[in-house]
């Protein structure tokens, strides 16, 4: 059993698109610049996905994740403020 939440039936998006990915609606003008709020919303979603991917990688590759943590700690100890 996966520990990931189940997606609702309508979250699959358009045919052929990956689950969870949604394209802009057909009524949106491609030449019109997106709003600042929309850009921030998309950026926040991207950062959430990135953090989730890093956590998943750390779970499935614990040795590599430990080595990365040790390298990061070493960089932080040797960094001069």
N, C-alpha and C positions, 0 to 999 in steps of 0.2 A: 504494500500500500504506500503510495507516495505521500509525502508530507506537504505537497503543494495544494493550494485550494482549487476546488473545481471551478471551471469557467462556466458562466451562464451560456445557454444555447446561442444567444445572439451576439456573443463576443468573438465569434470566429471571423468577422469582417467579411470583405468581399471574397468571392470564390478565388482560390489560388493564393490568397494572402495569408501569411502566418497568423496563427491565433494570437489574439491580444493586440495586433497591429491594426490600426484604423487609418484609412486614407481620408483626406479632406473631402467634404461633401461636394457633390457635383455642382452645386450652386455657387461655390466659392470662385471668385475671379483669380486666376493664377498671377495676374499682373499686380494685383492689390497687395501692398505689404501687410504682413501679419501684425496683429496688435502686440503690444509689449506683454500683456497678460497671457496671450496665447504662447508667445515665445518662452516665457517663464514657466508655464505649465508643461510645455514639451521638454524643457531642460530639466525640470524637477523629475519628470517621468524617466528621462534618460539616466539621470543620476541614481534613481531608485533601482532601475534595471542593472546598472553597472555594479552597484553595491551588492545586489542579489547574486550576480554572476561571480563576484569575488568571493562571497561567502560559500557558494556552491563549490567553487574551485578549491577553497581551503578545506572543505569537508571531504572532497573526493581525492585530494592529494595532500594529506596531512604532513608528509615529510617535506615536500616542497614549500608548503605554507610555513612550516617551522623555520626552514632555512631563510625564507624571505623575511620573517619577523626578526630573526637574528641579524640579518644584513641591515635591516632598517634601524634596529637598535644601535648597531655599530656606527652607522652613519650619523645618527643623532648624538651619540657620545662624542664623536670626533668633530662635529660641526662647531665652528667658532662663532659666537654671537657678537 
